[in-house]
Protein backbone atom coordinates (compact mmCIF):
# COMPACT_ATOMS: atom_id res chain seq x y z
CA UNK A 1 0.00 0.00 0.00
CA UNK A 2 1.31 3.46 -0.90
CA UNK A 3 0.84 6.32 1.53
CA UNK A 4 0.81 9.92 0.42
CA UNK A 5 2.43 12.33 2.82
CA UNK A 6 0.49 15.55 3.22
CA UNK A 7 1.75 18.59 5.08
CA UNK A 8 -0.14 21.54 6.42
CA UNK A 9 1.49 24.85 7.14
CA UNK A 10 -0.11 27.01 9.79
CA UNK A 11 0.63 30.72 9.75
CA UNK A 12 0.37 32.88 12.86
CA UNK A 13 0.57 36.67 12.82
CA UNK A 14 0.58 38.89 15.88
CA UNK A 15 -0.42 42.49 16.46
CA UNK A 16 0.13 44.45 19.64
CA UNK A 17 -2.37 47.28 19.93
CA UNK A 18 -0.65 48.71 22.98
CA UNK A 19 1.34 47.45 25.96
CA UNK A 20 -1.61 45.44 27.28
CA UNK A 21 -3.36 43.84 24.27
CA UNK A 22 -2.11 41.26 21.79
CA UNK A 23 -4.07 39.80 18.88
CA UNK A 24 -3.23 36.67 16.91
CA UNK A 25 -4.51 35.53 13.53
CA UNK A 26 -4.09 31.89 12.47
CA UNK A 27 -4.43 30.51 8.96
CA UNK A 28 -4.11 27.01 7.54
CA UNK A 29 -4.37 26.20 3.83
CA UNK A 30 -5.65 22.70 3.23
CA UNK A 31 -4.67 20.53 0.25
CA UNK A 32 -8.14 21.03 -1.30
CA UNK A 33 -7.50 24.79 -1.47
CA UNK A 34 -9.67 25.62 1.54
CA UNK A 35 -8.40 28.25 3.95
CA UNK A 36 -9.44 28.09 7.58
CA UNK A 37 -8.88 31.19 9.71
CA UNK A 38 -9.18 31.89 13.42
CA UNK A 39 -8.31 34.63 15.91
CA UNK A 40 -7.16 34.87 19.50
CA UNK A 41 -6.36 37.61 21.95
CA UNK A 42 -4.56 38.26 25.21
CA UNK A 43 -4.81 41.09 27.72
CA UNK A 44 -2.17 41.93 30.29
CA UNK A 45 -3.30 43.12 33.69
CA UNK A 46 -1.77 46.51 34.44
CA UNK A 47 0.07 45.13 37.49
CA UNK A 48 1.74 42.30 35.53
CA UNK A 49 5.19 42.84 34.01
CA UNK A 50 5.30 43.67 30.30
CA UNK A 51 6.24 40.39 28.58
CA UNK A 52 5.20 40.59 24.91
CA UNK A 53 6.22 36.98 24.21
CA UNK A 54 3.80 35.73 26.87
CA UNK A 55 0.99 37.73 25.27
CA UNK A 56 1.87 36.16 21.91
CA UNK A 57 1.86 32.67 23.41
CA UNK A 58 -1.56 33.16 24.98
CA UNK A 59 -3.11 34.87 21.95
CA UNK A 60 -1.51 32.29 19.64
CA UNK A 61 -2.76 29.37 21.72
CA UNK A 62 -6.28 30.79 21.69
CA UNK A 63 -6.15 31.27 17.92
CA UNK A 64 -4.89 27.71 17.42
CA UNK A 65 -7.60 26.39 19.72
CA UNK A 66 -10.27 28.17 17.66
CA UNK A 67 -8.60 26.88 14.47
CA UNK A 68 -8.80 23.33 15.82
CA UNK A 69 -12.50 23.73 16.59
CA UNK A 70 -13.17 25.10 13.09
CA UNK A 71 -11.33 22.14 11.55
CA UNK A 72 -13.36 19.70 13.68
CA UNK A 73 -16.59 21.40 12.59
CA UNK A 74 -15.50 21.27 8.94
CA UNK A 75 -14.69 17.56 9.23
CA UNK A 76 -18.00 16.89 10.99
CA UNK A 77 -19.92 18.68 8.24
CA UNK A 78 -18.07 16.68 5.57
CA UNK A 79 -18.91 13.41 7.35
CA UNK A 80 -22.58 14.40 7.44
CA UNK A 81 -22.55 15.45 3.80
CA UNK A 82 -20.92 12.22 2.62
CA UNK A 83 -23.14 9.96 4.73
CA UNK A 84 -26.41 11.82 4.22
CA UNK A 85 -27.19 11.73 7.90
CA UNK A 86 -26.40 13.58 11.09
CA UNK A 87 -23.45 12.00 12.84
CA UNK A 88 -22.43 12.13 16.48
CA UNK A 89 -20.62 15.31 17.49
CA UNK A 90 -16.83 15.20 17.42
CA UNK A 91 -15.46 16.03 20.86
CA UNK A 92 -12.01 17.28 21.66
C-alpha positions as CSV (number, residue, x, y, z in Angstrom):
1,X,0.0,0.0,0.0
2,X,1.3,3.5,-0.9
3,X,0.8,6.3,1.5
4,X,0.8,9.9,0.4
5,X,2.4,12.3,2.8
6,X,0.5,15.6,3.2
7,X,1.8,18.6,5.1
8,X,-0.1,21.5,6.4
9,X,1.5,24.9,7.1
10,X,-0.1,27.0,9.8
11,X,0.6,30.7,9.8
12,X,0.4,32.9,12.9
13,X,0.6,36.7,12.8
14,X,0.6,38.9,15.9
15,X,-0.4,42.5,16.5
16,X,0.1,44.4,19.6
17,X,-2.4,47.3,19.9
18,X,-0.6,48.7,23.0
19,X,1.3,47.4,26.0
20,X,-1.6,45.4,27.3
21,X,-3.4,43.8,24.3
22,X,-2.1,41.3,21.8
23,X,-4.1,39.8,18.9
24,X,-3.2,36.7,16.9
25,X,-4.5,35.5,13.5
26,X,-4.1,31.9,12.5
27,X,-4.4,30.5,9.0
28,X,-4.1,27.0,7.5
29,X,-4.4,26.2,3.8
30,X,-5.7,22.7,3.2
31,X,-4.7,20.5,0.2
32,X,-8.1,21.0,-1.3
33,X,-7.5,24.8,-1.5
34,X,-9.7,25.6,1.5
35,X,-8.4,28.2,4.0
36,X,-9.4,28.1,7.6
37,X,-8.9,31.2,9.7
38,X,-9.2,31.9,13.4
39,X,-8.3,34.6,15.9
40,X,-7.2,34.9,19.5
41,X,-6.4,37.6,21.9
42,X,-4.6,38.3,25.2
43,X,-4.8,41.1,27.7
44,X,-2.2,41.9,30.3
45,X,-3.3,43.1,33.7
46,X,-1.8,46.5,34.4
47,X,0.1,45.1,37.5
48,X,1.7,42.3,35.5
49,X,5.2,42.8,34.0
50,X,5.3,43.7,30.3
51,X,6.2,40.4,28.6
52,X,5.2,40.6,24.9
53,X,6.2,37.0,24.2
54,X,3.8,35.7,26.9
55,X,1.0,37.7,25.3
56,X,1.9,36.2,21.9
57,X,1.9,32.7,23.4
58,X,-1.6,33.2,25.0
59,X,-3.1,34.9,21.9
60,X,-1.5,32.3,19.6
61,X,-2.8,29.4,21.7
62,X,-6.3,30.8,21.7
63,X,-6.1,31.3,17.9
64,X,-4.9,27.7,17.4
65,X,-7.6,26.4,19.7
66,X,-10.3,28.2,17.7
67,X,-8.6,26.9,14.5
68,X,-8.8,23.3,15.8
69,X,-12.5,23.7,16.6
70,X,-13.2,25.1,13.1
71,X,-11.3,22.1,11.5
72,X,-13.4,19.7,13.7
73,X,-16.6,21.4,12.6
74,X,-15.5,21.3,8.9
75,X,-14.7,17.6,9.2
76,X,-18.0,16.9,11.0
77,X,-19.9,18.7,8.2
78,X,-18.1,16.7,5.6
79,X,-18.9,13.4,7.3
80,X,-22.6,14.4,7.4
81,X,-22.6,15.5,3.8
82,X,-20.9,12.2,2.6
83,X,-23.1,10.0,4.7
84,X,-26.4,11.8,4.2
85,X,-27.2,11.7,7.9
86,X,-26.4,13.6,11.1
87,X,-23.5,12.0,12.8
88,X,-22.4,12.1,16.5
89,X,-20.6,15.3,17.5
90,X,-16.8,15.2,17.4
91,X,-15.5,16.0,20.9
92,X,-12.0,17.3,21.7
